[in-house]
Amino acid sequence: MPNKLKKIHPDIHFRLLNALEENPYMTQRDLAKKIGVSLGGVNYCLKALIVIGHIKMNNFEKNPNKLNYLYLLTPSGMKEKTILTKDFLKRKMDEYQNLKKEIELIQSKIKE
């Protein structure tokens, strides 16, 4: 697969790994709804996560409905999820602090 397939936005990467850790039986449609990405976007990202080795996919061989898959985080996926979680929380805390400052500035102008 081409190298560009391996690039995923860090927030989407984190949200996918987090959702799959919570429920490895989620369908791609359910994942798309949960993380707010298109179905095609989820499919693309799952393929990339498989290529880079963060998840593995198994289908239920005895199930007549071959659309059912199990997405499991690999050891490298778990390690990456830990890193992504830390980075995600840092970004969100920075965003929160910046928003808080902006709100305080606007509120102080309103009071004047």
Secondary structure, 3 states (H helix, E strand, C coil): CCHHHHCCCHHHHHHHHHHHHHCCCCCHHHHHHHHCCCHHHHHHHHHHHHHCCCEEEEECCCCCCCCCEEEEECHHHHHHHHHHHHHHHHHHHHHHHHHHHHHHHHHHHHHC
